[in-house]
Structure formats: structure tokens, C-alpha cells
């Protein structure tokens, strides 16, 4: 039904206008008691075997909504109603900003992908913090807050900018994410270099601890798929050194290889998300898990379209999995489908719990490689 609706209506609408319309419908549904109860029962059935513990938090399952969909924390209950086990809002910046001028969001339908150059459009951390503080949840949900650099702030003042957002938002966050990987804010990705990332993450950690004393707010960093392998390793090592709680892999890519859509679309600047990101995102995740193991929480995002994609992320080391772009193409039953598929795959697997499956594919490959090397050495 939704795919027909998309084909007849949404695909002909401006993508950003369609997004705002969908969010409005979701919010309105979540405000009507009987309607939201019915919708949640239909779209968000719970599977006991998928219950997940991560970042010191308990969740109904591992599948959450990635940052970018709900920038200003206006649709948390609505997205929980649709079955997402955690909601990551943002990216939020210290100052309100309009983002880049339209047109700034593009559908690549043959590739099941999006290109966006939104530019961190949001109401600013003060307004979002007030909204979160005044929120009276209808559905219990884990809420992560993704923070980024204000565009007009020079790179030399980036740390102070992130600290301002941290001080405002940490009291309302179940976890915090430092976003240094969007391609749409000039100079932002330069902060992924460890010499810049170390003081930034240290300052954010100190600000969160100073602001929230009753509990530890988990802190994660979100990285780009375009990092070289050595840089991925360096970020992993830094995360361990600083005692970060997790890494999110990955953000959007500036790559355009192998796309089927017309060049008039693929030539648009911005970050590419969706199915074309699948292979590299999974590769980065596997590399991270091989480096850090179970010492920190890994979150897999990028090209997750179905339950098999989510399952492969878990086998590659992700305790949590996130999605966004495929929601545009799959519609409101997407999360339910992924949960059912994950439950079926877990039941058919050799693992008693979902936690046992986390990283199992990487561990298996490492063991096979070690056996092969030993066999060669013995034969020699």
C-alpha cells in the first residue's frame, strides 16, 4: 500500500516538503490516544528475544532511527509509535541556523538513496533543550542527541561551540553523539583527525560530567565512511584511549561510484545515504570491531534496508543498528518488518541471544584466518 502511495504521490513531491508532511502526519497520529495505541500495536509489536542492553540502557530491540530525520525533537513519540527502539535527534548546533538554501534534498530512486546538503538546519540547542525538558513522553523511548558545529563558528572555536550544546542538552540525553562527519558543514570533517578530535571529545566529556552529576551520559562519536582505513583505526584507538562509550559507523558519503540515477542528480553536492553506502559502511564496522572488540559499543548505520542488512551489521559487531533513508522508500511498516526478520534470523541461528551474535561473523573470520595461517606454516 505504501509503495503505491509513494509511487503515485510522494515521488512527485519535493522531497523536503514530503518529509515535513510525513512528520506532521506522524505527530498528529501520536497525539490521538486511541489512534496512537492502535498504531503502536500494529507497527511496533515487541519481541522479547530482541531486547537489548547497550550504553547502560535497556531497549526493546536494537533498531533505532538515525539522526537527521527529527532534527528538533518534535516527533519522538511518533517515531517510537512506528517501532523504533531508540530515537537519535539532531544534528543540533549551539546556534539556530537555517541550513543551506533549497533545493537541498534529492531522491535517487533507482539507487534507493538520498543526497542531502541540508547543512544542519535546526532551531539551536537552547530551543531543543527546552523542548526536551518540557516533553511528557507518551511512549517510553531511549533518546540520543546528536550535536554538531555551528556553521558560522570558525574551526578554532569549535570546541567551545560543542561544549555549549553539551551543557544545554546533556541533562536531557540518554546518550550524546559528537558529529564530526557531515560533509555539509565546511571544515567539519577536518575534526575527525585525531589531533583535533582528542581535545574536542575530552572537552565534551568533561562538560557532560560537569553538567550531569547524577549519572554518566554515554558519549559516542559518528565517523564518515570516507575515512581511510588507517584513520578508522586511529579513531578506534582514540575512542579506547579516551574511554568513549561508542562509535557510530557511518555517516553519509561524498562518493558517487556505481550509481544508476541520472547524472543530473548524482552530480548534486552533499552526502549520499541509502543502499549505495551499504558495502563501505559494513566494511568500516567490521574493521572497528576487529580493533575494539566488545570494549565499546558500535552502532551500525548506512545502507540498512531490511532485516538481513540489520543482521549482517550485528554479526559485524554492531550492538545497535540505525536506519533512515530506507524509511522514505519502505514506509511505516519498515521497522516492524526488520524486527520480525531479526527475530526469525536469531531463532534460526546458533546463538541463544542477540548479544551472542554481536561480532560473531568477525570473530569467525579471524579464527578461520588464523587456522589457515597455521596450516600454511605447518605445511612449510
C-alpha positions in Angstrom: 0.0 0.0 0.0 2.7 2.5 1.0 4.8 1.7 -2.1 1.8 2.5 -4.3 1.2 5.7 -2.3 4.9 6.6 -2.7 4.8 5.9 -6.5 1.6 8.0 -7.0 2.2 10.8 -4.6 5.4 11.2 -2.7 7.8 10.7 -5.6 6.3 13.6 -7.4 6.6 15.9 -4.4 9.6 18.0 -3.4 11.5 15.6 -1.0 11.8 18.2 1.8 8.1 19.1 1.5 7.1 15.4 1.6 9.3 15.0 4.7 7.6 17.8 6.6 4.2 16.5 5.6 5.0 12.9 6.8 6.4 14.3 10.1 3.2 16.3 10.5 1.0 13.2 10.0 3.1 11.1 12.4 2.9 13.8 15.1 -0.8 14.2 14.7 -1.4 10.4 14.9 0.7 10.3 18.1 -1.4 13.0 19.7 -4.7 11.0 19.5 -4.8 8.4 22.3 -6.9 5.7 20.7 -5.2 6.1 17.3 -1.7 6.0 18.7 -2.4 2.9 20.8 -3.8 1.1 17.7 -0.9 2.3 15.5 1.7 1.2 18.1 0.1 -2.2 18.5 0.1 -2.7 14.7 3.5 -1.2 13.9 5.6 -1.8 17.0 4.9 -5.3 18.3 7.6 -6.3 20.8 9.8 -9.3 20.5 11.2 -10.4 23.9 14.2 -12.1 22.3 15.4 -8.9 20.7 15.6 -6.9 24.0 18.9 -5.2 24.0 21.2 -3.6 26.6 23.7 -1.0 25.3 25.4 2.1 26.7 24.0 1.1 30.1 20.4 1.4 28.7 17.7 -1.1 28.2 15.8 -1.1 24.9 13.0 -3.1 23.3 15.3 -4.0 20.5 18.5 -3.0 18.6 16.9 -0.9 15.8 16.7 2.8 16.0 16.1 6.0 14.0 19.3 7.7 12.8 19.9 11.4 13.3 18.7 13.7 10.5 15.0 12.7 10.5 13.9 14.5 13.6 16.3 17.5 13.9 14.4 19.4 16.5 13.0 16.7 18.8 9.4 17.2 17.6 8.5 13.6 16.6 10.0 11.3 19.3 6.7 9.8 20.4 5.6 9.4 16.8 8.7 7.6 15.7 8.6 5.4 18.8 4.9 4.6 17.9 6.3 3.4 14.5 8.5 0.9 16.2 12.0 2.4 16.5 13.7 1.2 19.7 15.7 4.4 20.1 15.5 7.8 18.5 18.5 9.9 17.8 17.5 13.6 17.3 19.6 16.3 15.6 22.0 17.2 14.4 21.7 20.2 16.9 24.0 23.1 16.9 24.7 25.7 19.6 23.1 28.5 17.5 19.9 28.2 15.5 20.7 28.1 11.7 18.6 27.8 8.6 21.0 25.4 6.8 21.8 25.6 3.2 19.4 27.2 0.7 16.8 24.9 -1.0 16.8 22.8 -3.1 18.9 20.6 -0.7 17.4 17.2 -0.6 17.2 14.8 -3.6 15.8 11.3 -4.1 17.8 8.8 -6.2 15.0 6.3 -6.7 16.8 3.8 -8.9 19.6 3.6 -6.3 17.2 3.7 -3.3 19.3 6.6 -2.0 19.2 10.2 -1.0 21.6 13.1 -1.4 21.3 15.9 1.1 23.1 19.1 1.8 20.8 20.3 4.5 23.6 22.0 6.4 22.5 21.3 10.0 19.2 23.3 9.8 17.8 23.3 13.3 16.4 25.6 16.0 19.5 25.6 18.1 20.5 23.8 21.3 18.7 26.2 23.7 15.3 25.7 21.9 15.8 21.9 21.6 16.8 21.6 25.2 13.7 23.5 26.3 11.5 21.2 24.2 13.1 18.1 25.6 12.8 19.4 29.2 9.1 20.2 28.7 8.4 16.9 27.0 5.9 14.5 28.6 6.5 11.1 26.9 3.6 9.1 25.7 5.8 6.1 24.9 9.0 5.2 26.7 11.9 5.6 24.4 15.7 6.0 24.5 16.6 9.4 23.1 20.0 10.2 21.8 21.1 13.7 21.0 23.5 14.3 18.1 25.4 17.6 18.2 27.4 19.4 15.6 29.3 22.6 14.9 27.5 25.9 14.1 28.4 26.9 10.6 29.5 30.5 11.3 31.8 29.4 14.2 35.4 29.1 13.0 37.2 25.8 13.4 39.4 27.3 16.1 36.3 27.9 18.3 34.6 24.6 17.5 35.4 23.0 20.9 33.6 25.8 22.8 30.7 25.6 20.4 30.2 21.8 21.1 30.6 22.4 24.8 27.8 25.0 24.8 25.5 22.4 23.2 26.6 19.7 25.6 25.9 21.8 28.6 22.4 22.6 27.4 21.5 19.1 26.1 23.3 16.5 28.2 20.7 16.7 31.0 18.0 15.6 28.5 20.0 13.0 26.6 20.1 9.3 27.2 23.3 9.4 25.2 25.3 12.1 23.3 26.8 11.9 19.8 29.6 14.2 18.6 29.0 14.6 14.8 32.3 15.4 13.0 31.5 13.6 9.8 28.8 15.5 7.9 30.1 16.7 4.5 27.7 19.7 4.5 29.4 22.0 7.1 32.7 23.4 5.8 35.7 22.1 7.7 33.7 19.8 9.9 35.3 16.6 8.7 38.8 18.0 9.5 37.8 17.5 13.1 38.0 13.7 12.6 41.8 13.9 12.6 42.9 12.6 16.0 44.9 15.7 16.8 41.7 17.7 16.6 39.3 15.0 17.8 41.1 14.4 21.1 40.7 17.8 22.6 37.1 18.0 21.3 36.0 14.7 22.8 37.8 15.4 26.0 36.1 18.8 26.4 32.6 17.4 25.6 33.2 14.5 28.1 34.2 17.0 30.8 31.2 19.2 30.0 28.8 16.3 30.2 30.2 15.1 33.5 30.2 18.7 34.9 26.6 19.3 33.9 25.1 16.0 34.8 26.4 14.6 38.1 23.7 12.1 39.0 24.6 9.7 36.1 27.1 9.2 33.4 25.8 10.4 30.0 27.2 7.9 27.4 29.3 9.7 24.7 29.8 8.5 21.1 31.4 9.8 18.0 30.0 9.5 14.5 32.5 9.0 11.7 32.4 9.2 7.9 32.7 6.2 5.5 35.2 8.1 3.5 38.0 7.8 6.2 41.0 5.9 5.1 41.4 2.5 6.9 44.3 3.8 8.9 42.2 6.8 10.1 39.4 4.4 11.1 42.0 2.5 13.2 43.2 5.8 14.7 39.7 6.9 15.7 39.1 3.4 17.2 42.3 3.7 19.2 41.4 7.2 20.4 38.0 6.1 21.5 39.6 3.4 23.6 42.2 5.8 25.0 39.6 8.4 26.0 37.1 5.9 27.4 34.3 6.7 24.9 31.2 4.7 25.1 30.7 4.1 21.4 31.3 4.8 17.7 28.6 5.2 15.1 29.6 3.9 11.7 28.9 5.6 9.4 27.6 9.0 8.2 26.9 9.9 4.6 29.5 9.6 1.8 30.7 12.1 -0.7 31.4 9.2 -3.1 29.3 8.6 -6.2 30.6 5.3 -7.6 28.3 2.9 -9.3 25.1 4.9 -9.2 22.2 4.2 -11.6 20.4 7.6 -11.3 20.8 10.3 -13.9 23.9 12.4 -13.8 21.7 15.5 -13.2 21.0 14.0 -9.8 24.3 12.2 -8.9 26.2 15.5 -9.7 24.4 17.2 -6.8 26.8 18.1 -3.9 26.1 16.7 -0.5 26.1 13.5 1.4 24.9 10.3 -0.2 22.9 7.9 2.0 20.9 4.7 1.4 21.7 1.5 -0.4 24.9 2.6 -2.1 26.5 3.1 1.3 25.9 -0.5 2.4 29.2 -2.1 1.5 31.6 0.5 2.8 29.6 1.1 6.0 29.7 -2.6 6.7 33.4 -2.7 5.9 34.1 0.1 8.4 32.0 -1.5 11.0 33.9 -4.8 10.7 37.2 -3.0 10.9 36.2 -1.2 14.0 35.0 -4.4 15.7 38.3 -6.1 14.8 40.1 -3.2 16.5 37.9 -2.6 19.6 36.0 -5.9 20.1 33.4 -5.7 22.9 35.2 -2.9 24.8 32.9 -0.2 23.4 29.5 -0.1 21.8 29.4 0.0 18.0 26.3 1.4 16.1 25.9 0.3 12.5 24.2 2.7 10.1 24.3 3.3 6.4 22.5 1.3 3.7 20.3 -0.7 6.2 17.3 -1.5 4.1 15.9 -4.8 5.6 16.3 -7.4 8.3 19.2 -9.1 6.5 21.1 -5.9 6.4 20.5 -5.3 10.1 21.5 -8.9 10.9 24.8 -8.5 9.0 25.5 -5.4 11.0 25.0 -7.3 14.2 27.3 -10.1 13.0 29.9 -7.5 12.1 29.9 -6.1 15.6 27.0 -3.7 16.0 25.1 -3.9 19.2 22.7 -1.2 17.8 21.6 -0.6 14.3 20.1 2.5 12.8 18.3 3.5 9.6 16.7 6.5 8.0 16.9 6.6 4.2 15.1 3.3 3.6 12.2 4.6 5.7 11.4 7.0 2.9 11.0 4.1 0.4 9.5 1.5 2.8 7.1 3.5 4.9 5.5 2.9 8.3 5.8 -0.9 8.3 9.5 -0.8 7.9 10.5 -1.1 11.5 8.0 -3.9 12.1 9.4 -5.8 9.1 13.0 -5.5 10.4 12.1 -6.7 13.9 10.2 -9.7 12.6 13.1 -10.6 10.3 15.7 -10.2 13.1 13.7 -12.4 15.4 13.4 -15.1 12.7 17.1 -15.0 11.9 18.0 -15.2 15.6 15.7 -18.2 16.0 17.3 -20.0 13.0 20.9 -19.2 14.2 23.2 -20.9 16.5 23.0 -18.0 19.0 20.9 -18.2 22.1 20.7 -14.4 22.4 21.2 -11.4 20.2 24.2 -10.3 22.3 25.9 -13.6 21.4 25.6 -12.8 17.7 27.2 -9.4 18.1 30.6 -9.6 16.2 30.3 -13.3 15.7 31.0 -13.0 12.0 34.2 -11.1 12.6 35.4 -13.5 15.2 34.6 -16.4 12.9 36.6 -14.9 10.1 39.5 -14.1 12.4 39.6 -17.7 13.6 39.4 -19.1 10.1 42.3 -16.8 9.0 44.4 -17.9 12.0 43.7 -21.6 11.2 44.7 -21.0 7.6 47.9 -19.3 8.5 48.8 -22.0 11.0 48.1 -24.7 8.3 50.4 -22.9 5.9 53.1 -22.5 8.5 52.8 -26.2 9.3 53.0 -27.2 5.7 56.1 -25.1 5.2 
